[in-house]
Amino acid sequence: MARKSWSFADDRRVIELAKAKKSLEEAARIMKRTPERIRKVSVRLGVSFKAADKKK
């Protein structure tokens, strides 16, 4: 599977999604990336995502 390159605009989008209080999974779905990749980038950028709501 070919990997998509990461851009400055992608960094900005991760920051915007974190500020909008999206979950890591929501951000990954919106950006069409894996949650692990979003998590790694968010750590690098110093932003965090809310925990995903667990349905019981």
PDB file of N, CA, C, O and CB in Angstrom:
ATOM      1  N   MET A   1       0.849  -1.188   0.000  1.00  0.00           N
ATOM      2  CA  MET A   1       0.000   0.000   0.000  1.00  0.00           C
ATOM      3  C   MET A   1       0.887   1.242   0.000  1.00  0.00           C
ATOM      4  O   MET A   1       1.797   1.358   0.821  1.00  0.00           O
ATOM      5  CB  MET A   1      -0.962   0.004   1.229  1.00  0.00           C
ATOM      6  N   ALA A   2       0.628   2.153  -0.903  1.00  0.00           N
ATOM      7  CA  ALA A   2       1.408   3.383  -1.003  1.00  0.00           C
ATOM      8  C   ALA A   2       1.069   4.318   0.154  1.00  0.00           C
ATOM      9  O   ALA A   2      -0.088   4.455   0.550  1.00  0.00           O
ATOM     10  CB  ALA A   2       1.148   4.082  -2.354  1.00  0.00           C
ATOM     11  N   ARG A   3       2.097   4.949   0.677  1.00  0.00           N
ATOM     12  CA  ARG A   3       1.894   5.869   1.789  1.00  0.00           C
ATOM     13  C   ARG A   3       1.672   7.272   1.263  1.00  0.00           C
ATOM     14  O   ARG A   3       2.338   7.709   0.324  1.00  0.00           O
ATOM     15  CB  ARG A   3       3.090   5.838   2.751  1.00  0.00           C
ATOM     16  N   LYS A   4       0.721   7.983   1.883  1.00  0.00           N
ATOM     17  CA  LYS A   4       0.483   9.377   1.510  1.00  0.00           C
ATOM     18  C   LYS A   4       1.532  10.240   2.207  1.00  0.00           C
ATOM     19  O   LYS A   4       1.863  10.004   3.368  1.00  0.00           O
ATOM     20  CB  LYS A   4      -0.972   9.834   1.893  1.00  0.00           C
ATOM     21  N   SER A   5       2.044  11.221   1.508  1.00  0.00           N
ATOM     22  CA  SER A   5       3.005  12.123   2.139  1.00  0.00           C
ATOM     23  C   SER A   5       2.279  13.036   3.127  1.00  0.00           C
ATOM     24  O   SER A   5       1.067  13.227   3.035  1.00  0.00           O
ATOM     25  CB  SER A   5       3.761  12.961   1.071  1.00  0.00           C
ATOM     26  N   TRP A   6       3.030  13.590   4.063  1.00  0.00           N
ATOM     27  CA  TRP A   6       2.468  14.436   5.102  1.00  0.00           C
ATOM     28  C   TRP A   6       2.881  15.870   4.809  1.00  0.00           C
ATOM     29  O   TRP A   6       4.042  16.120   4.485  1.00  0.00           O
ATOM     30  CB  TRP A   6       2.937  13.986   6.525  1.00  0.00           C
ATOM     31  N   SER A   7       1.959  16.813   4.915  1.00  0.00           N
ATOM     32  CA  SER A   7       2.255  18.202   4.573  1.00  0.00           C
ATOM     33  C   SER A   7       2.025  19.128   5.766  1.00  0.00           C
ATOM     34  O   SER A   7       1.478  18.727   6.794  1.00  0.00           O
ATOM     35  CB  SER A   7       1.397  18.651   3.387  1.00  0.00           C
ATOM     36  N   PHE A   8       2.452  20.359   5.601  1.00  0.00           N
ATOM     37  CA  PHE A   8       2.208  21.377   6.611  1.00  0.00           C
ATOM     38  C   PHE A   8       0.702  21.558   6.815  1.00  0.00           C
ATOM     39  O   PHE A   8       0.244  21.752   7.941  1.00  0.00           O
ATOM     40  CB  PHE A   8       2.869  22.716   6.206  1.00  0.00           C
ATOM     41  N   ALA A   9      -0.062  21.495   5.727  1.00  0.00           N
ATOM     42  CA  ALA A   9      -1.519  21.623   5.831  1.00  0.00           C
ATOM     43  C   ALA A   9      -2.107  20.483   6.660  1.00  0.00           C
ATOM     44  O   ALA A   9      -3.069  20.690   7.400  1.00  0.00           O
ATOM     45  CB  ALA A   9      -2.160  21.644   4.430  1.00  0.00           C
ATOM     46  N   ASP A  10      -1.536  19.282   6.542  1.00  0.00           N
ATOM     47  CA  ASP A  10      -1.986  18.154   7.363  1.00  0.00           C
ATOM     48  C   ASP A  10      -1.705  18.425   8.843  1.00  0.00           C
ATOM     49  O   ASP A  10      -2.534  18.126   9.702  1.00  0.00           O
ATOM     50  CB  ASP A  10      -1.290  16.844   6.915  1.00  0.00           C
ATOM     51  N   ASP A  11      -0.536  18.992   9.133  1.00  0.00           N
ATOM     52  CA  ASP A  11      -0.222  19.370  10.523  1.00  0.00           C
ATOM     53  C   ASP A  11      -1.273  20.335  11.056  1.00  0.00           C
ATOM     54  O   ASP A  11      -1.784  20.158  12.162  1.00  0.00           O
ATOM     55  CB  ASP A  11       1.190  20.011  10.615  1.00  0.00           C
ATOM     56  N   ARG A  12      -1.590  21.351  10.271  1.00  0.00           N
ATOM     57  CA  ARG A  12      -2.579  22.345  10.696  1.00  0.00           C
ATOM     58  C   ARG A  12      -3.944  21.699  10.921  1.00  0.00           C
ATOM     59  O   ARG A  12      -4.656  22.063  11.857  1.00  0.00           O
ATOM     60  CB  ARG A  12      -2.692  23.469   9.652  1.00  0.00           C
ATOM     61  N   ARG A  13      -4.311  20.746  10.071  1.00  0.00           N
ATOM     62  CA  ARG A  13      -5.605  20.062  10.193  1.00  0.00           C
ATOM     63  C   ARG A  13      -5.660  19.237  11.479  1.00  0.00           C
ATOM     64  O   ARG A  13      -6.693  19.202  12.149  1.00  0.00           O
ATOM     65  CB  ARG A  13      -5.856  19.152   8.967  1.00  0.00           C
ATOM     66  N   VAL A  14      -4.558  18.574  11.826  1.00  0.00           N
ATOM     67  CA  VAL A  14      -4.510  17.815  13.085  1.00  0.00           C
ATOM     68  C   VAL A  14      -4.727  18.756  14.264  1.00  0.00           C
ATOM     69  O   VAL A  14      -5.478  18.435  15.184  1.00  0.00           O
ATOM     70  CB  VAL A  14      -3.153  17.068  13.233  1.00  0.00           C
ATOM     71  N   ILE A  15      -4.079  19.906  14.242  1.00  0.00           N
ATOM     72  CA  ILE A  15      -4.235  20.885  15.323  1.00  0.00           C
ATOM     73  C   ILE A  15      -5.684  21.363  15.396  1.00  0.00           C
ATOM     74  O   ILE A  15      -6.251  21.454  16.485  1.00  0.00           O
ATOM     75  CB  ILE A  15      -3.281  22.089  15.114  1.00  0.00           C
ATOM     76  N   GLU A  16      -6.286  21.669  14.245  1.00  0.00           N
ATOM     77  CA  GLU A  16      -7.688  22.131  14.215  1.00  0.00           C
ATOM     78  C   GLU A  16      -8.640  21.067  14.759  1.00  0.00           C
ATOM     79  O   GLU A  16      -9.554  21.385  15.520  1.00  0.00           O
ATOM     80  CB  GLU A  16      -8.097  22.506  12.779  1.00  0.00           C
ATOM     81  N   LEU A  17      -8.432  19.816  14.377  1.00  0.00           N
ATOM     82  CA  LEU A  17      -9.305  18.738  14.845  1.00  0.00           C
ATOM     83  C   LEU A  17      -9.162  18.524  16.352  1.00  0.00           C
ATOM     84  O   LEU A  17     -10.147  18.251  17.038  1.00  0.00           O
ATOM     85  CB  LEU A  17      -8.991  17.436  14.097  1.00  0.00           C
ATOM     86  N   ALA A  18      -7.949  18.645  16.862  1.00  0.00           N
ATOM     87  CA  ALA A  18      -7.733  18.505  18.310  1.00  0.00           C
ATOM     88  C   ALA A  18      -8.426  19.642  19.056  1.00  0.00           C
ATOM     89  O   ALA A  18      -9.061  19.413  20.086  1.00  0.00           O
ATOM     90  CB  ALA A  18      -6.215  18.489  18.642  1.00  0.00           C
ATOM     91  N   LYS A  19      -8.307  20.859  18.543  1.00  0.00           N
ATOM     92  CA  LYS A  19      -8.969  22.011  19.176  1.00  0.00           C
ATOM     93  C   LYS A  19     -10.483  21.886  19.123  1.00  0.00           C
ATOM     94  O   LYS A  19     -11.180  22.392  20.002  1.00  0.00           O
ATOM     95  CB  LYS A  19      -8.538  23.313  18.499  1.00  0.00           C
ATOM     96  N   ALA A  20     -11.001  21.208  18.089  1.00  0.00           N
ATOM     97  CA  ALA A  20     -12.445  21.003  17.947  1.00  0.00           C
ATOM     98  C   ALA A  20     -12.934  19.836  18.811  1.00  0.00           C
ATOM     99  O   ALA A  20     -14.104  19.458  18.758  1.00  0.00           O
ATOM    100  CB  ALA A  20     -12.801  20.751  16.474  1.00  0.00           C
ATOM    101  N   LYS A  21     -12.017  19.270  19.608  1.00  0.00           N
ATOM    102  CA  LYS A  21     -12.336  18.184  20.542  1.00  0.00           C
ATOM    103  C   LYS A  21     -12.838  16.927  19.844  1.00  0.00           C
ATOM    104  O   LYS A  21     -13.716  16.230  20.353  1.00  0.00           O
ATOM    105  CB  LYS A  21     -13.371  18.649  21.534  1.00  0.00           C
ATOM    106  N   LYS A  22     -12.277  16.647  18.684  1.00  0.00           N
ATOM    107  CA  LYS A  22     -12.579  15.401  17.987  1.00  0.00           C
ATOM    108  C   LYS A  22     -11.788  14.277  18.648  1.00  0.00           C
ATOM    109  O   LYS A  22     -10.740  14.518  19.247  1.00  0.00           O
ATOM    110  CB  LYS A  22     -12.241  15.505  16.460  1.00  0.00           C
ATOM    111  N   SER A  23     -12.292  13.053  18.539  1.00  0.00           N
ATOM    112  CA  SER A  23     -11.540  11.917  19.065  1.00  0.00           C
ATOM    113  C   SER A  23     -10.457  11.541  18.058  1.00  0.00           C
ATOM    114  O   SER A  23     -10.502  11.944  16.896  1.00  0.00           O
ATOM    115  CB  SER A  23     -12.480  10.702  19.356  1.00  0.00           C
ATOM    116  N   LEU A  24      -9.505  10.778  18.519  1.00  0.00           N
ATOM    117  CA  LEU A  24      -8.432  10.317  17.650  1.00  0.00           C
ATOM    118  C   LEU A  24      -9.002   9.526  16.471  1.00  0.00           C
ATOM    119  O   LEU A  24      -8.560   9.684  15.333  1.00  0.00           O
ATOM    120  CB  LEU A  24      -7.431   9.457  18.442  1.00  0.00           C
ATOM    121  N   GLU A  25      -9.976   8.682  16.755  1.00  0.00           N
ATOM    122  CA  GLU A  25     -10.589   7.878  15.699  1.00  0.00           C
ATOM    123  C   GLU A  25     -11.335   8.743  14.687  1.00  0.00           C
ATOM    124  O   GLU A  25     -11.279   8.488  13.484  1.00  0.00           O
ATOM    125  CB  GLU A  25     -11.540   6.856  16.306  1.00  0.00           C
ATOM    126  N   GLU A  26     -12.036   9.771  15.180  1.00  0.00           N
ATOM    127  CA  GLU A  26     -12.746  10.682  14.268  1.00  0.00           C
ATOM    128  C   GLU A  26     -11.749  11.417  13.374  1.00  0.00           C
ATOM    129  O   GLU A  26     -11.962  11.546  12.168  1.00  0.00           O
ATOM    130  CB  GLU A  26     -13.603  11.703  15.068  1.00  0.00           C
ATOM    131  N   ALA A  27     -10.660  11.896  13.974  1.00  0.00           N
ATOM    132  CA  ALA A  27      -9.646  12.614  13.205  1.00  0.00           C
ATOM    133  C   ALA A  27      -9.046  11.712  12.134  1.00  0.00           C
ATOM    134  O   ALA A  27      -8.844  12.142  10.998  1.00  0.00           O
ATOM    135  CB  ALA A  27      -8.543  13.145  14.131  1.00  0.00           C
ATOM    136  N   ALA A  28      -8.764  10.474  12.491  1.00  0.00           N
ATOM    137  CA  ALA A  28      -8.199   9.526  11.525  1.00  0.00           C
ATOM    138  C   ALA A  28      -9.167   9.294  10.369  1.00  0.00           C
ATOM    139  O   ALA A  28      -8.755   9.257   9.209  1.00  0.00           O
ATOM    140  CB  ALA A  28      -7.861   8.187  12.213  1.00  0.00           C
ATOM    141  N   ARG A  29     -10.450   9.139  10.681  1.00  0.00           N
ATOM    142  CA  ARG A  29     -11.453   8.916   9.639  1.00  0.00           C
ATOM    143  C   ARG A  29     -11.561  10.141   8.731  1.00  0.00           C
ATOM    144  O   ARG A  29     -11.603  10.006   7.508  1.00  0.00           O
ATOM    145  CB  ARG A  29     -12.825   8.592  10.268  1.00  0.00           C
ATOM    146  N   ILE A  30     -11.607  11.330   9.322  1.00  0.00           N
ATOM    147  CA  ILE A  30     -11.729  12.568   8.552  1.00  0.00           C
ATOM    148  C   ILE A  30     -10.532  12.763   7.620  1.00  0.00           C
ATOM    149  O   ILE A  30     -10.688  13.166   6.467  1.00  0.00           O
ATOM    150  CB  ILE A  30     -11.860  13.768   9.497  1.00  0.00           C
ATOM    151  N   MET A  31      -9.334  12.470   8.140  1.00  0.00           N
ATOM    152  CA  MET A  31      -8.122  12.690   7.356  1.00  0.00           C
ATOM    153  C   MET A  31      -7.727  11.493   6.487  1.00  0.00           C
ATOM    154  O   MET A  31      -6.759  11.558   5.730  1.00  0.00           O
ATOM    155  CB  MET A  31      -6.990  13.029   8.276  1.00  0.00           C
ATOM    156  N   LYS A  32      -8.494  10.392   6.608  1.00  0.00           N
ATOM    157  CA  LYS A  32      -8.185   9.173   5.857  1.00  0.00           C
ATOM    158  C   LYS A  32      -6.766   8.684   6.149  1.00  0.00           C
ATOM    159  O   LYS A  32      -5.997   8.360   5.244  1.00  0.00           O
ATOM    160  CB  LYS A  32      -8.355   9.418   4.353  1.00  0.00           C
ATOM    161  N   ARG A  33      -6.453   8.643   7.431  1.00  0.00           N
ATOM    162  CA  ARG A  33      -5.161   8.156   7.941  1.00  0.00           C
ATOM    163  C   ARG A  33      -5.431   7.163   9.051  1.00  0.00           C
ATOM    164  O   ARG A  33      -6.571   7.023   9.494  1.00  0.00           O
ATOM    165  CB  ARG A  33      -4.262   9.332   8.454  1.00  0.00           C
ATOM    166  N   THR A  34      -4.397   6.471   9.508  1.00  0.00           N
ATOM    167  CA  THR A  34      -4.581   5.541  10.616  1.00  0.00           C
ATOM    168  C   THR A  34      -4.567   6.308  11.937  1.00  0.00           C
ATOM    169  O   THR A  34      -3.919   7.350  12.044  1.00  0.00           O
ATOM    170  CB  THR A  34      -3.482   4.446  10.606  1.00  0.00           C
ATOM    171  N   PRO A  35      -5.279   5.797  12.938  1.00  0.00           N
ATOM    172  CA  PRO A  35      -5.234   6.454  14.251  1.00  0.00           C
ATOM    173  C   PRO A  35      -3.809   6.527  14.808  1.00  0.00           C
ATOM    174  O   PRO A  35      -3.443   7.502  15.464  1.00  0.00           O
ATOM    175  CB  PRO A  35      -6.137   5.711  15.239  1.00  0.00           C
ATOM    176  N   GLU A  36      -3.012   5.496  14.542  1.00  0.00           N
ATOM    177  CA  GLU A  36      -1.621   5.498  15.024  1.00  0.00           C
ATOM    178  C   GLU A  36      -0.830   6.652  14.417  1.00  0.00           C
ATOM    179  O   GLU A  36      -0.050   7.298  15.117  1.00  0.00           O
ATOM    180  CB  GLU A  36      -0.933   4.162  14.690  1.00  0.00           C
ATOM    181  N   ARG A  37      -1.018   6.919  13.139  1.00  0.00           N
ATOM    182  CA  ARG A  37      -0.304   8.026  12.477  1.00  0.00           C
ATOM    183  C   ARG A  37      -0.754   9.377  13.043  1.00  0.00           C
ATOM    184  O   ARG A  37       0.069  10.262  13.277  1.00  0.00           O
ATOM    185  CB  ARG A  37      -0.541   7.987  10.943  1.00  0.00           C
ATOM    186  N   ILE A  38      -2.051   9.526  13.259  1.00  0.00           N
ATOM    187  CA  ILE A  38      -2.564  10.766  13.834  1.00  0.00           C
ATOM    188  C   ILE A  38      -2.005  10.955  15.245  1.00  0.00           C
ATOM    189  O   ILE A  38      -1.632  12.064  15.628  1.00  0.00           O
ATOM    190  CB  ILE A  38      -4.114  10.760  13.858  1.00  0.00           C
ATOM    191  N   ARG A  39      -1.948   9.856  16.019  1.00  0.00           N
ATOM    192  CA  ARG A  39      -1.414   9.937  17.380  1.00  0.00           C
ATOM    193  C   ARG A  39       0.052  10.376  17.366  1.00  0.00           C
ATOM    194  O   ARG A  39       0.443  11.242  18.149  1.00  0.00           O
ATOM    195  CB  ARG A  39      -1.554   8.579  18.093  1.00  0.00           C
ATOM    196  N   LYS A  40       0.864   9.786  16.483  1.00  0.00           N
ATOM    197  CA  LYS A  40       2.284  10.138  16.406  1.00  0.00           C
ATOM    198  C   LYS A  40       2.474  11.609  16.028  1.00  0.00           C
ATOM    199  O   LYS A  40       3.315  12.302  16.603  1.00  0.00           O
ATOM    200  CB  LYS A  40       2.999   9.238  15.388  1.00  0.00           C
ATOM    201  N   VAL A  41       1.695  12.072  15.070  1.00  0.00           N
ATOM    202  CA  VAL A  41       1.801  13.469  14.638  1.00  0.00           C
ATOM    203  C   VAL A  41       1.343  14.407  15.754  1.00  0.00           C
ATOM    204  O   VAL A  41       1.958  15.449  15.980  1.00  0.00           O
ATOM    205  CB  VAL A  41       0.965  13.708  13.359  1.00  0.00           C
ATOM    206  N   SER A  42       0.262  14.041  16.453  1.00  0.00           N
ATOM    207  CA  SER A  42      -0.234  14.904  17.526  1.00  0.00           C
ATOM    208  C   SER A  42       0.790  15.023  18.653  1.00  0.00           C
ATOM    209  O   SER A  42       0.935  16.089  19.252  1.00  0.00           O
ATOM    210  CB  SER A  42      -1.562  14.365  18.075  1.00  0.00           C
ATOM    211  N   VAL A  43       1.501  13.930  18.944  1.00  0.00           N
ATOM    212  CA  VAL A  43       2.560  13.981  19.963  1.00  0.00           C
ATOM    213  C   VAL A  43       3.663  14.933  19.497  1.00  0.00           C
ATOM    214  O   VAL A  43       4.143  15.762  20.270  1.00  0.00           O
ATOM    215  CB  VAL A  43       3.143  12.554  20.239  1.00  0.00           C
ATOM    216  N   ARG A  44       4.059  14.806  18.231  1.00  0.00           N
ATOM    217  CA  ARG A  44       5.100  15.689  17.682  1.00  0.00           C
ATOM    218  C   ARG A  44       4.680  17.151  17.741  1.00  0.00           C
ATOM    219  O   ARG A  44       5.505  18.030  17.994  1.00  0.00           O
ATOM    220  CB  ARG A  44       5.420  15.302  16.236  1.00  0.00           C
ATOM    221  N   LEU A  45       3.390  17.410  17.507  1.00  0.00           N
ATOM    222  CA  LEU A  45       2.883  18.786  17.487  1.00  0.00           C
ATOM    223  C   LEU A  45       2.516  19.295  18.874  1.00  0.00           C
ATOM    224  O   LEU A  45       2.289  20.491  19.055  1.00  0.00           O
ATOM    225  CB  LEU A  45       1.676  18.878  16.582  1.00  0.00           C
ATOM    226  N   GLY A  46       2.454  18.395  19.859  1.00  0.00           N
ATOM    227  CA  GLY A  46       2.120  18.816  21.227  1.00  0.00           C
ATOM    228  C   GLY A  46       0.643  19.056  21.446  1.00  0.00           C
ATOM    229  O   GLY A  46       0.270  19.873  22.289  1.00  0.00           O
ATOM    230  N   VAL A  47      -0.212  18.360  20.703  1.00  0.00           N
ATOM    231  CA  VAL A  47      -1.659  18.475  20.900  1.00  0.00           C
ATOM    232  C   VAL A  47      -2.200  17.110  21.313  1.00  0.00           C
ATOM    233  O   VAL A  47      -1.565  16.083  21.072  1.00  0.00           O
ATOM    234  CB  VAL A  47      -2.374  18.992  19.602  1.00  0.00           C
ATOM    235  N   SER A  48      -3.368  17.107  21.932  1.00  0.00           N
ATOM    236  CA  SER A  48      -3.946  15.825  22.335  1.00  0.00           C
ATOM    237  C   SER A  48      -5.405  15.766  21.919  1.00  0.00           C
ATOM    238  O   SER A  48      -6.067  16.788  21.740  1.00  0.00           O
ATOM    239  CB  SER A  48      -3.810  15.612  23.860  1.00  0.00           C
ATOM    240  N   PHE A  49      -5.882  14.553  21.770  1.00  0.00           N
ATOM    241  CA  PHE A  49      -7.269  14.298  21.390  1.00  0.00           C
ATOM    242  C   PHE A  49      -8.025  13.744  22.559  1.00  0.00           C
ATOM    243  O   PHE A  49      -7.454  13.084  23.427  1.00  0.00           O
ATOM    244  CB  PHE A  49      -7.352  13.340  20.206  1.00  0.00           C
ATOM    245  N   LYS A  50      -9.328  14.011  22.587  1.00  0.00           N
ATOM    246  CA  LYS A  50     -10.162  13.461  23.651  1.00  0.00           C
ATOM    247  C   LYS A  50     -10.264  11.957  23.479  1.00  0.00           C
ATOM    248  O   LYS A  50     -10.077  11.435  22.380  1.00  0.00           O
ATOM    249  CB  LYS A  50     -11.570  14.109  23.649  1.00  0.00           C
ATOM    250  N   ALA A  51     -10.557  11.268  24.558  1.00  0.00           N
ATOM    251  CA  ALA A  51     -10.744   9.826  24.488  1.00  0.00           C
ATOM    252  C   ALA A  51     -12.038   9.533  23.741  1.00  0.00           C
ATOM    253  O   ALA A  51     -13.020  10.265  23.858  1.00  0.00           O
ATOM    254  CB  ALA A  51     -10.766   9.194  25.908  1.00  0.00           C
ATOM    255  N   ALA A  52     -12.021   8.466  22.985  1.00  0.00           N
ATOM    256  CA  ALA A  52     -13.214   8.063  22.233  1.00  0.00           C
ATOM    257  C   ALA A  52     -14.273   7.600  23.219  1.00  0.00           C
ATOM    258  O   ALA A  52     -13.962   6.924  24.200  1.00  0.00           O
ATOM    259  CB  ALA A  52     -12.885   6.936  21.199  1.00  0.00           C
ATOM    260  N   ASP A  53     -15.528   7.962  22.959  1.00  0.00           N
ATOM    261  CA  ASP A  53     -16.630   7.511  23.800  1.00  0.00           C
ATOM    262  C   ASP A  53     -16.836   6.025  23.576  1.00  0.00           C
ATOM    263  O   ASP A  53     -16.996   5.570  22.444  1.00  0.00           O
ATOM    264  CB  ASP A  53     -17.932   8.302  23.500  1.00  0.00           C
ATOM    265  N   LYS A  54     -16.829   5.277  24.667  1.00  0.00           N
ATOM    266  CA  LYS A  54     -17.041   3.828  24.580  1.00  0.00           C
ATOM    267  C   LYS A  54     -18.509   3.540  24.821  1.00  0.00           C
ATOM    268  O   LYS A  54     -19.072   3.972  25.827  1.00  0.00           O
ATOM    269  CB  LYS A  54     -16.149   3.056  25.604  1.00  0.00           C
ATOM    270  N   LYS A  55     -19.133   2.814  23.909  1.00  0.00           N
ATOM    271  CA  LYS A  55     -20.524   2.395  24.071  1.00  0.00           C
ATOM    272  C   LYS A  55     -20.550   1.131  24.912  1.00  0.00           C
ATOM    273  O   LYS A  55     -19.780   0.201  24.670  1.00  0.00           O
ATOM    274  CB  LYS A  55     -21.216   2.162  22.691  1.00  0.00           C
ATOM    275  N   LYS A  56     -21.434   1.096  25.898  1.00  0.00           N
ATOM    276  CA  LYS A  56     -21.530  -0.082  26.764  1.00  0.00           C
ATOM    277  C   LYS A  56     -22.678  -0.950  26.369  1.00  0.00           C
ATOM    278  O   LYS A  56     -22.911  -1.987  26.989  1.00  0.00           O
ATOM    279  CB  LYS A  56     -21.673   0.321  28.211  1.00  0.00           C
TER     280      LYS A  56
END
